[in-house]
Each structure stands twice: as C-alpha cells, then as structure tokens.
Amino acid sequence: MLVRVLESFRKKSDGTIVQAGEVLDIPEAKANVLIEKGRACPAEGSIARWGSPVFGKLSAPLLELREKTFVLRHPITNEVVELSRDWLVSLYERSAILEYDGSLPREEADRQARRDIFNLFRKGEKQ
C-alpha cells in the first residue's frame, strides 16, 4: 500500500530516518499502523487491483482519507459511502476482531472490515 509520510520517524528495522513527504510502498498492515499513529496517510493512487471473471481487471481506492471524513467506494457500481473520521475507529476495531476471533490474516481482515462498514452504511445517511 502506498502511504505518504506526514511526520519524520526512524525505522525500527535499520535505524534509517524516513522524512516527511516521502511515499512508501509497504504492506497494508504496517501502513495501517502508521496511519493510526498519524505518521502517514494513504498516498494518491493508493488503490487495490484485482481480476474479476465477470468484469475483468478492476481497481478501486482502498480508503480515501479527507480532512474530516473518509470515503469507501464500491469498485463496480462506484457507489460512495462517506463517514465522519470518528468511524475509522470502528473500521479498525472490526478489522482487529476479524483477525483475532475470525483467525483471518491481517490483510483479509482489513478487506472484510471495509466491506462490512460499506455495506452497513451504503443506503443510510451521512454520519
């Protein structure tokens, strides 16, 4: 997942310093940790790509963070769910529950959590 660094930090792995403004391509689990700590945000162009037997090659933003909201977008219908950033906690909590209780790998738990939150609010009002 591509993330843009918002706050410089030292990597634990090798001690090098990552400067604010850099774009990193890192595993989604590590990216989510940096995003939760406020050290990074999804970079422009941070998208998921996959193949569908019906629709062919597809792509969609993983999560669009805005100043006060975040957006989940359905990759086929382009339907949008925009929620207050307060709901990000619920998204991350759902992901953790799926990972721990559902024994899912972190990346799959994150995908399922996004689907669950999207489906919960897809026909509701903005929160």
C-alpha positions in Angstrom: 0.0 0.0 0.0 1.3 3.4 -0.9 1.4 5.9 2.0 2.7 9.5 2.3 4.7 10.1 5.4 3.3 13.1 7.4 5.9 13.0 10.3 9.5 12.0 10.1 10.5 8.9 12.0 13.3 6.4 12.5 12.7 2.9 11.1 13.0 0.2 13.8 14.4 -2.3 11.3 17.6 -0.5 10.3 17.6 2.9 12.1 17.3 5.0 8.9 15.2 8.1 9.1 12.1 8.4 6.9 11.4 12.0 6.0 8.0 13.7 5.9 6.7 13.9 2.4 8.2 10.6 1.3 5.9 8.0 -0.4 6.5 4.4 0.8 5.2 1.2 -0.7 4.7 -1.0 2.4 2.4 -3.9 3.5 -1.1 -2.8 4.3 -0.8 -3.9 8.0 2.3 -1.7 8.5 0.6 1.1 6.6 -2.4 1.0 8.9 -0.2 1.2 12.0 1.4 4.4 10.6 -2.0 5.8 9.6 -3.4 5.1 13.1 -0.4 6.8 14.7 -0.9 9.9 12.5 2.5 9.5 10.9 1.2 8.7 7.4 -1.9 8.9 5.2 -2.8 6.9 2.1 -1.0 8.4 -0.9 -2.8 9.5 -4.0 -3.0 6.5 -6.2 -3.2 4.0 -3.3 -5.5 1.6 -4.9 -6.3 -2.1 -4.9 -6.2 -4.0 -8.2 -7.7 -7.4 -8.9 -9.2 -9.6 -11.6 -12.9 -10.5 -11.9 -14.1 -13.4 -14.0 -17.1 -11.3 -15.0 -15.8 -7.7 -15.2 -12.1 -8.3 -16.0 -9.4 -6.1 -14.4 -10.7 -3.8 -11.6 -9.2 -1.3 -9.3 -10.5 0.9 -6.5 -9.2 3.2 -3.8 -8.6 1.3 -0.6 -9.7 4.1 1.6 -9.8 7.9 0.9 -9.0 10.0 3.9 -10.2 13.6 3.8 -9.8 16.3 6.4 -13.0 15.4 8.5 -14.3 12.3 6.7 -13.2 9.1 5.0 -14.6 7.5 1.9 -15.2 3.9 0.8 -16.1 3.4 -2.8 -17.7 0.3 -4.4 -15.3 -0.8 -7.2 -18.1 -1.8 -9.7 -21.0 0.5 -9.0 -18.9 3.5 -7.9 -21.4 3.9 -5.0 -19.8 6.0 -2.3 -20.1 5.8 1.5 -18.6 8.9 3.2 -18.4 8.9 7.0 -17.0 11.0 9.8 -13.4 10.1 10.7 -14.8 9.1 14.1 -15.9 5.9 12.3 -12.3 4.9 11.5 -12.0 3.5 15.0 -14.9 1.2 14.2 -13.3 0.2 11.0 -10.0 -0.7 12.7 -11.8 -2.4 15.6 -13.8 -4.5 13.2 -10.6 -5.5 11.4 -9.0 -6.5 14.7 -12.0 -8.6 15.7 -12.0 -10.4 12.3 -8.3 -11.0 12.6 -8.3 -12.3 16.2 -11.7 -14.0 16.5 -12.1 -15.0 12.9 -8.5 -16.1 12.6 -8.1 -14.2 9.3 -4.8 -12.9 8.0 -4.5 -9.1 8.7 -4.9 -8.1 5.0 -8.0 -10.2 4.6 -9.4 -8.9 7.9 -8.9 -5.3 6.7 -10.6 -6.0 3.4 -13.6 -7.7 5.1 -13.9 -4.8 7.6 -14.1 -2.3 4.8 -16.8 -4.4 3.1 -18.7 -4.7 6.4 -18.6 -0.9 7.1 -19.5 -0.1 3.5 -22.5 -2.5 3.5 -23.7 -1.1 6.9 -23.9 2.4 5.6 -24.4 2.1 1.9 -28.1 3.1 2.0 -28.0 5.2 5.1 -27.5 8.9 5.7 -24.1 10.5 6.1 -22.8 10.2 9.6 
